Amino acid sequence: MNKIPNRTVINDVLIDEAAKDKNIIVLCSDSRGSASLEPFSKTYPKQFVEVGIAEQNLVSIAAGIAACGKKSFVFSPASFLSTRAVEQIKVDVAYSHTNVKLIGISGGVSYGELGLTHQSPNDIANMASTPGLRVYLPCDRFQTEKLTRALLKDNEPAYVRVGRNAVADVYAEGNVPFELNKANLIQDGSDVTIIACGEMVQSAKAAGELLKEKNISTRVLDMYCVKPIDREAVIKAAKETKLILTVEEHVKIGGLGSIVAQVAAENAPVKVVSLGLPDEAPISGTPEQIFKFYGMDAEGLVKKISELL
């Protein structure tokens, strides 16, 4: 079982690349422990900025540093970064096209036992609705590494959400198909398509295998690129399968499900059903308990699809 969280993988990549690129600057809001940034801060103290609990200042400082030709990587809990600094992200980062990569750590219900104040059930909606800002939710450590290295090579802003805990591998080491802004086809099928992002990809993959045993031909798409979404993959699924089920660690309003439904409705109308968190404060508990409660685990997906078909 994998024991390496995605946040640690990002840190490892940045340590590796910072040895060759002194323009990489990492900033955080009193969250170096939560973000696994201790190794980076100790290895490259001159390339590390601790702002303290001041998310608005954090983002604006990162944008100013990026405007001087640096590559800013901002780390802060997703629940705070995507709410407290919305204006600075909109104006200083996205509108100004500064080279700032916003890393929302402990996203979704990672802090599930602390309740809504520390959960981020609406960060995708907040960030995806910001013009000029890309939104990514990698599903495992291998994809996280690929995404981080890809983002180091471009100059446009992005928001990346990762969870707090280690997650099961979706892909095998050395066999991770990756193209920036293109969905990954994990399993092909003709009856139903499951489109998932982030940690829900593992549930979708497991559900696809269980549905195969029920003779339900299931296509599973890893839509790590929520914005810009892979429209071609969505339209293809809408034309070739009878139903699309989206699943995300986010409320059903304004997230992956909303974006998929819009693309399908405009290009190839098909029934789209969204699974996610309710429009209310989610229950408190471990992520696994929360997913099971709302039917977002593999068994819940299988039950939902069986009912719909």
C-alpha positions, 0 to 999 in steps of 0.5 A: 500500500502506498504511503507517500501523499501527493503533497510529498511528491510535489515537494520532492519534485521541487527539491529535485528541480530547484537544484538546477533552477534557482528561479523556483520559489516556494511560499507557504502560510504557516503550513510547511509541516502540513505541506511536507515542505520542511525538506525544501525549506531546509535544503533551499532556505533562500528559495523559501518564503514563510508568510504566516497565516495571511493567505491574501498577502501570500498570494500577492507576494507570490505574484510579485515574485513571479512578475520578477521572473521567478516561478512561484509555488504557493502552498496553503490548505485548500479550505483557506487558499480558495476562499480567503484569497479569492480576489488576489487570485483573480486579480494578481494571479489569473488576470495578470497571468503571473507564473504562480502555481497555487497548491491547495493541500488537504483538499476536499474532506481531508480534514473531515473530522474538523468539519466544514471550517476545514473542508473545501467542498467548493474550491473547484467551483471558486477556482474554475470560475476564475477566468485565466486559471487552470484547475487540476486534481491529480489522482495518485503520486505518479500522476502528481509527479507528471503534472508538477513537472509539466507545470514547471515548464509553463508560465501560466497560473494554475490551481492544483488540489491534493489531499492530505493522506496517501492514496492507493496507486491508480497507475503503475510506476513507469506506466503513467500515460500523461498529456497536459489537459487530456483525460486518461482512459482507464477502462473502455466501455459502451454502456456507461461512462464514469468521469472522476477527478482526484481521489475519486478516480480510485473509486471509479476504477474499482467500480468499473471492475465491479460493474464488468462482473455484472456485465455492464460495459463501463468506460472510466475517465480520469479527468484530472484536468477539470479546467480546461476540461478535455471536451473531446473525451466528454463528447466522445463519451456522450455519443458512445455511451448511454449515461455519464456519471460524474463523481467528485470530492466537491459539492455537485454545484459548480464542479466537475459534474456541472462542467461535464453536463454543460459540455454534453448538453451543448454538443451531444445531449445525454443523461448526466448524473452527478455524485458528490457532496450535498449542498449542506455542511458535510458530516464529520468523519474520516474521508473514507467514512464520508465517501461511504456515507454519501455513496461515493465509494466503489460500492456506492457507484456500482449501486447508483449505476445499477439503479440508473440502468 
